Amino acid sequence: DDGAGNTYYYNATTGETSWEPPAAAPAAAAAPPVPEGEWSIDNTYTLGEAGVAEPMFDGKATCLDPNVYSSVSSVVNALNAKDPYVVEGFCVVYSASKAKYFLLWRSDMQDHVQKLFDIQL
């Protein structure tokens, strides 16, 4: 303070003083996006038959429309092409040939899926 009510600024690192406020610190760079894992036929878990398996995934995972997606292997290819894009990183598919529901997940979601569905992989 210079007696007139003005404030001076002191930089403890450099010892410099100034009547002007210091420049704002540069904004931190945004963290790089975390790469998503891959979908794989190896990242599947059999939930069971229709009429039995639904309580295992209702309210937990999106079930892809079985009229559009009815094969686990073709869904894996479509998911890797992000068509459809499943933001959660896991979903359920009904396999017409096996007549069962399957849980699928991206490789980066395995731990989350194990906890959410209380399954051991």
Secondary structure, 3 states (H helix, E strand, C coil): CCCCCCCCEECCCCCCEECCCCCCCCCCCCCCCCCCCCEEEEEEEEEECCCCCHHHHCCCCEECCCCCCCCHHHHHHHHHCCCCCCCCCEEEEEECCCCEEEEEEEHHHHHHHHHHHCCCC
